[in-house]
Amino acid sequence: MLNIINDIVWSPAIILLLIGTGLYLSVRTRFLQIRYFRQMVRLLFRHEKRENQDAISSFQGFCLALSGRIGCGNIVGVATAIALGGPGAVFWMWVTAFLGSATAFAESTMAQACKFSFRGKFYGGPSCYMAQVLGKKWMGVLFSILILSGYGMLQMTVQANSVATAFENSFSIPTYVTGIGLAFILCIITFGGLKRLAVTATIVTPFMSIAYILLAILVMAMHYERIPEVFRLI
């Protein structure tokens, strides 16, 4: 059953849809990912005085979003893509990342335009603009259910399993011990609300990102003579 669903979701059609949408939005916005790059960096580190104490800064929002993107996908996913699709897979990752940034901008803009206030806090996202812009409330409800089940039960198990397996292989720590430890730490952070999540992400994500980049540079430095060949293969 999973194979059937996987073949439908990750068919050539979805790849064309992702790249096609990114290309369309890039052209319509006159490639804002290039035109507004300097403004993006400037706004990223701008500190604003906020009336709402629960609000988070641009940098905290960036770290919070980045914390969910650096992990299994960047390491295991990239390695699997290259193993299955060859070096050319890297090229399509570059293309998708560049064009996909316009899609991400459009999604974020719609989320801001369609957000609503509830008990003094703002909520938004795809489920909101599916209901408000497309007029498909059922689609927003279905999206919410899939996201809750996907992130709440499926994605976290992949991340936790990778961490627990790594600790077991490296330090002979039983996987259930690592799992319990991760669950305890996650509870402390999550029950602290968005503010605690943002503060934690601001501390952890820069360190994680810098370590990831430094390790990549180290690997490249150790095999510097093969870099031209790598680009030729890609």
C-alpha positions as CSV (number, residue, x, y, z in Angstrom):
1,M,0.0,0.0,0.0
2,L,2.8,2.4,0.9
3,N,4.6,1.6,-2.4
4,I,1.4,2.4,-4.4
5,I,0.9,5.7,-2.6
6,N,4.6,6.5,-2.9
7,D,4.6,5.9,-6.7
8,I,1.6,8.3,-7.0
9,V,3.0,11.1,-4.8
10,W,6.6,10.9,-6.1
11,S,5.8,10.4,-9.7
12,P,7.4,12.6,-12.5
13,A,4.2,14.6,-12.4
14,I,4.9,16.0,-8.9
15,I,8.5,16.9,-9.9
16,L,7.2,18.8,-12.9
17,L,4.6,20.5,-10.7
18,L,7.2,21.5,-8.1
19,I,9.7,22.9,-10.6
20,G,7.0,24.3,-12.9
21,T,5.3,26.2,-10.0
22,G,8.7,27.5,-8.8
23,L,9.5,28.7,-12.4
24,Y,6.1,30.3,-12.9
25,L,6.3,32.2,-9.6
26,S,10.0,33.2,-10.2
27,V,9.1,34.7,-13.6
28,R,5.9,36.4,-12.2
29,T,7.9,38.0,-9.3
30,R,10.8,38.8,-11.6
31,F,13.1,36.4,-9.7
32,L,12.6,38.0,-6.3
33,Q,15.0,35.5,-4.8
34,I,17.8,37.5,-6.6
35,R,16.3,41.0,-6.5
36,Y,15.5,41.0,-2.8
37,F,18.5,39.0,-1.5
38,R,20.1,42.0,0.2
39,Q,16.9,43.0,1.7
40,M,16.3,39.5,3.0
41,V,19.7,39.5,4.8
42,R,19.0,43.0,6.2
43,L,15.6,42.1,7.6
44,L,16.8,38.8,8.9
45,F,19.0,40.4,11.6
46,R,16.9,43.5,12.2
47,H,15.6,43.7,15.8
48,E,12.2,45.2,16.3
49,K,10.4,46.3,19.5
50,R,7.3,44.2,19.6
51,E,4.2,45.0,21.6
52,N,3.3,41.3,21.9
53,Q,5.7,39.5,24.2
54,D,4.9,36.2,22.7
55,A,6.0,37.4,19.2
56,I,9.4,36.2,17.9
57,S,12.0,38.0,15.8
58,S,12.8,37.5,12.2
59,F,16.0,35.6,13.1
60,Q,14.2,33.4,15.6
61,G,11.6,32.6,13.0
62,F,14.4,31.8,10.5
63,C,16.1,29.5,13.1
64,L,12.8,27.8,13.9
65,A,12.2,27.1,10.3
66,L,15.8,26.0,9.6
67,S,15.7,23.6,12.6
68,G,13.1,21.5,10.8
69,R,15.1,21.4,7.6
70,I,18.6,20.4,8.6
71,G,18.7,16.8,9.6
72,C,17.9,13.5,7.9
73,G,16.9,15.1,4.6
74,N,20.2,16.9,4.3
75,I,22.4,14.0,5.2
76,V,20.6,10.7,4.5
77,G,18.3,12.1,1.8
78,V,21.1,13.7,-0.2
79,A,23.2,10.6,0.0
80,T,20.3,8.4,-1.0
81,A,19.5,10.6,-4.0
82,I,23.0,10.5,-5.3
83,A,23.2,6.7,-4.7
84,L,20.0,6.1,-6.6
85,G,20.0,9.0,-9.2
86,G,23.7,9.6,-9.7
87,P,25.6,12.9,-9.4
88,G,23.1,14.6,-11.6
89,A,20.6,14.5,-8.7
90,V,22.6,17.3,-7.1
91,F,22.0,19.6,-10.1
92,W,18.2,19.1,-9.7
93,M,18.5,19.8,-6.0
94,W,20.1,23.1,-6.9
95,V,17.4,23.9,-9.5
96,T,14.6,23.0,-7.1
97,A,16.1,25.0,-4.2
98,F,16.5,28.1,-6.4
99,L,13.1,28.0,-7.9
100,G,11.4,26.6,-4.8
101,S,12.5,29.7,-2.8
102,A,9.9,31.7,-4.9
103,T,7.3,29.1,-4.0
104,A,8.2,29.3,-0.3
105,F,7.9,33.1,-0.5
106,A,4.4,32.8,-2.1
107,E,3.3,30.3,0.6
108,S,4.6,32.5,3.4
109,T,2.9,35.6,1.9
110,M,-0.4,33.8,1.6
111,A,-0.1,32.6,5.2
112,Q,0.5,36.1,6.4
113,A,-2.4,37.5,4.4
114,C,-4.9,34.8,5.6
115,K,-3.8,34.5,9.3
116,F,-6.4,35.1,12.0
117,S,-6.4,36.1,15.6
118,F,-7.6,33.7,18.3
119,R,-7.3,34.4,22.1
120,G,-4.7,37.1,21.5
121,K,-2.5,35.0,19.2
122,F,-2.2,34.7,15.4
123,Y,-2.6,31.5,13.5
124,G,-2.2,30.8,9.8
125,G,-0.8,28.5,7.2
126,P,-1.8,26.5,4.2
127,S,-5.0,25.3,5.8
128,C,-6.2,28.9,6.2
129,Y,-5.6,30.0,2.6
130,M,-7.0,26.8,1.3
131,A,-10.2,27.7,3.1
132,Q,-10.2,31.4,2.4
133,V,-8.6,31.8,-1.0
134,L,-9.6,28.6,-2.7
135,G,-12.8,28.3,-0.8
136,K,-12.0,24.6,0.0
137,K,-12.5,24.2,3.7
138,W,-12.5,20.4,3.4
139,M,-9.0,20.7,1.8
140,G,-7.7,22.7,4.8
141,V,-9.2,20.2,7.2
142,L,-7.6,17.3,5.4
143,F,-4.3,19.2,5.2
144,S,-4.3,19.8,8.9
145,I,-5.0,16.1,9.7
146,L,-2.2,14.9,7.4
147,I,0.2,17.5,8.8
148,L,-0.6,16.5,12.4
149,S,-0.3,12.8,11.7
150,G,2.8,13.3,9.5
151,Y,4.8,15.5,11.8
152,G,3.4,14.3,15.0
153,M,3.8,10.5,14.5
154,L,5.8,9.8,11.4
155,Q,8.6,12.4,10.8
156,M,9.6,12.5,14.4
157,T,10.1,8.7,14.5
158,V,12.5,8.9,11.6
159,Q,14.6,11.7,13.3
160,A,14.5,9.9,16.7
161,N,15.4,6.6,15.1
162,S,18.4,8.1,13.3
163,V,19.7,9.8,16.5
164,A,19.2,6.7,18.6
165,T,20.8,4.4,16.1
166,A,23.8,6.7,15.8
167,F,24.3,6.8,19.6
168,E,24.0,3.0,19.7
169,N,26.5,2.4,17.0
170,S,29.0,5.0,18.3
171,F,28.6,4.8,22.1
172,S,26.7,1.5,22.6
173,I,23.8,3.3,24.3
174,P,20.5,1.4,23.9
175,T,18.1,3.0,21.5
176,Y,15.2,3.1,24.0
177,V,17.4,5.1,26.5
178,T,18.1,7.7,23.8
179,G,14.4,7.7,22.8
180,I,13.3,8.4,26.3
181,G,15.9,11.1,26.7
182,L,14.8,12.8,23.4
183,A,11.1,12.6,24.4
184,F,11.9,14.2,27.8
185,I,13.9,17.1,26.3
186,L,11.2,17.6,23.6
187,C,8.5,17.8,26.2
188,I,10.3,20.5,28.2
189,I,10.8,22.6,25.1
190,T,7.4,22.1,23.5
191,F,5.4,22.8,26.7
192,G,7.2,26.1,27.0
193,G,5.3,27.3,23.9
194,L,6.4,29.1,20.8
195,K,8.7,31.5,22.6
196,R,10.8,28.6,24.2
197,L,10.8,26.8,20.9
198,A,12.2,29.9,19.2
199,V,14.8,30.6,21.9
200,T,16.0,26.9,21.7
201,A,16.1,27.0,17.9
202,T,18.2,30.3,18.1
203,I,20.7,28.5,20.3
204,V,20.9,25.1,18.6
205,T,20.3,25.9,14.9
206,P,23.3,28.2,14.3
207,F,25.6,25.7,16.0
208,M,24.1,22.8,14.0
209,S,24.3,24.8,10.7
210,I,27.9,25.9,11.2
211,A,28.9,22.4,12.2
212,Y,27.2,21.0,9.1
213,I,28.9,23.5,6.8
214,L,32.3,23.0,8.4
215,L,32.1,19.3,8.1
216,A,31.2,19.7,4.4
217,I,34.2,22.1,3.9
218,L,36.4,19.6,5.7
219,V,35.4,16.7,3.4
220,M,36.0,19.0,0.4
221,A,39.4,20.0,1.7
222,M,40.4,16.4,2.3
223,H,39.5,15.6,-1.3
224,Y,40.2,19.0,-3.0
225,E,41.8,17.4,-6.0
226,R,38.5,15.7,-7.0
227,I,36.3,18.8,-6.8
228,P,36.6,19.6,-10.6
229,E,35.7,16.0,-11.4
230,V,32.7,16.3,-9.0
231,F,31.4,19.3,-10.8
232,R,32.0,17.7,-14.2
233,L,29.9,14.6,-13.1
234,I,27.1,16.8,-11.7
